[in-house]
Protein backbone atom coordinates (compact mmCIF):
# COMPACT_ATOMS: atom_id res chain seq x y z
CA UNK A 1 0.00 0.00 0.00
CA UNK A 2 1.24 3.50 -0.78
CA UNK A 3 1.72 6.46 1.45
CA UNK A 4 -1.27 7.99 3.10
CA UNK A 5 -3.20 10.21 0.72
CA UNK A 6 -1.33 8.97 -2.36
CA UNK A 7 -3.43 6.82 -4.70
CA UNK A 8 -1.99 3.48 -5.66
CA UNK A 9 -0.82 3.19 -9.26
CA UNK A 10 -2.00 0.30 -11.48
CA UNK A 11 -4.27 -2.64 -10.73
CA UNK A 12 -4.13 -4.68 -7.56
CA UNK A 13 -1.44 -7.38 -7.92
CA UNK A 14 -3.86 -10.19 -7.00
CA UNK A 15 -6.52 -9.22 -9.56
CA UNK A 16 -6.72 -10.68 -13.04
CA UNK A 17 -8.27 -8.89 -15.99
CA UNK A 18 -12.01 -9.53 -16.23
CA UNK A 19 -11.90 -11.35 -19.56
CA UNK A 20 -9.20 -13.73 -18.39
CA UNK A 21 -11.07 -14.35 -15.13
CA UNK A 22 -14.28 -15.18 -16.99
CA UNK A 23 -12.63 -17.24 -19.72
CA UNK A 24 -10.49 -19.17 -17.23
CA UNK A 25 -13.48 -20.32 -15.20
CA UNK A 26 -14.45 -24.01 -15.40
CA UNK A 27 -18.09 -23.03 -15.80
CA UNK A 28 -17.17 -21.30 -19.05
CA UNK A 29 -15.93 -24.60 -20.45
CA UNK A 30 -19.08 -26.44 -19.40
CA UNK A 31 -21.31 -23.70 -20.81
CA UNK A 32 -19.32 -23.69 -24.04
CA UNK A 33 -19.55 -27.44 -24.53
CA UNK A 34 -23.26 -27.49 -23.74
CA UNK A 35 -23.90 -24.55 -26.07
CA UNK A 36 -21.91 -26.14 -28.90
CA UNK A 37 -23.63 -29.52 -28.57
CA UNK A 38 -27.08 -27.96 -28.16
CA UNK A 39 -26.59 -25.62 -31.11
CA UNK A 40 -25.38 -28.34 -33.44
CA UNK A 41 -28.05 -30.82 -32.36
CA UNK A 42 -30.73 -28.15 -32.61
CA UNK A 43 -29.58 -27.15 -36.08
CA UNK A 44 -29.66 -30.74 -37.29
CA UNK A 45 -33.11 -31.21 -35.78
CA UNK A 46 -34.37 -27.97 -37.34
CA UNK A 47 -33.03 -28.98 -40.76
CA UNK A 48 -34.73 -32.37 -40.56
CA UNK A 49 -38.02 -30.75 -39.47
CA UNK A 50 -37.90 -28.26 -42.34
CA UNK A 51 -37.67 -25.12 -40.19
CA UNK A 52 -37.02 -21.68 -41.62
CA UNK A 53 -33.58 -20.36 -42.44
CA UNK A 54 -33.60 -17.84 -39.59
CA UNK A 55 -34.35 -20.54 -37.02
CA UNK A 56 -31.56 -22.74 -38.36
CA UNK A 57 -29.07 -19.86 -38.38
CA UNK A 58 -30.02 -18.89 -34.82
CA UNK A 59 -29.32 -22.40 -33.58
CA UNK A 60 -26.08 -22.56 -35.56
CA UNK A 61 -25.09 -19.25 -33.96
CA UNK A 62 -25.60 -20.73 -30.51
CA UNK A 63 -23.31 -23.59 -31.51
CA UNK A 64 -20.63 -21.20 -32.76
CA UNK A 65 -20.87 -19.11 -29.58
CA UNK A 66 -20.50 -22.26 -27.46
CA UNK A 67 -17.48 -23.30 -29.48
CA UNK A 68 -15.95 -19.85 -29.01
CA UNK A 69 -16.44 -20.07 -25.23
CA UNK A 70 -14.80 -23.49 -25.10
CA UNK A 71 -11.84 -22.28 -27.16
CA UNK A 72 -11.51 -19.17 -24.96
CA UNK A 73 -11.28 -21.42 -21.90
CA UNK A 74 -8.57 -23.55 -23.48
CA UNK A 75 -6.54 -20.48 -24.44
CA UNK A 76 -6.91 -18.95 -20.96
CA UNK A 77 -5.94 -22.28 -19.38
CA UNK A 78 -2.80 -22.51 -21.51
CA UNK A 79 -1.72 -19.00 -20.38
CA UNK A 80 -2.11 -19.77 -16.66
CA UNK A 81 1.10 -19.70 -14.69
CA UNK A 82 2.17 -23.11 -13.47
N, C-alpha and C positions, 0 to 999 in steps of 0.2 A: 504494500500500500504506500502511496506517496505521502508527501508532507501534508500537514493539515491545511486545507483551503486550496490545494493544488489538485486539479482534476487528473485522474490517471489517464495516460495515453494508451490508445489501442484497446483491443478486446481483452477480456479476462483470459488468462492463460489456460484455464480449464474448460473453456467453452469452445465448441466446434461450430463451424458455420452451419446455418439452418439446413441448407440443402444436403450437406453431408450427413447431418444428424438424422434427417428424415430418410435419406436413401440408404443409410447404413443400418437401419432398423430391421429386425427379423420380420416384423409384420409387413414391411414393404415387400419382401420376397414372397410371402404367403399371398398377399393381395395381388401381386403381379401374376403369380402362377394361376390363381383362381380366375383372374380377369382374362388372361390369355386363353385358358381352357374354355371358360364360359363363352367368350367371344367367338372362338373358332367353332365350338359345338353349336352355338346359336346361329351362326352364319350358315353352317351346313344344314341345320334343321330348317332355317328360313328358305334356303334355296330349294330344298326338297318339297316344301309346302307351297312353293310358288308365290312367296311374299314379294312385295314391291322392292324396287332398287334402294330406296331410302332406308328401309328397314334392314336390308342386308348390309348396306354400308355402315349403318349405325352399330350393328353387332360386330362387324369387322373392325371398326374403330375401337371398340372396347377391347377386342383382342390385341390390337396394336398397342394400345395404352398399357395393357397388362404386361405385354412383352417388354415395353420400354421401362416399366417399373422394375421388372425382374433383372434386366440388364443394368439398370442404375444401381441396384443392390450389389450385383457382382462387381461392378467397377469400384464402388465405395468400399467393399470388403477387401479388394486387392490393394487399395491405398492405405488400409489401416496399418498403423505401426505394430510391429510384432513384439 
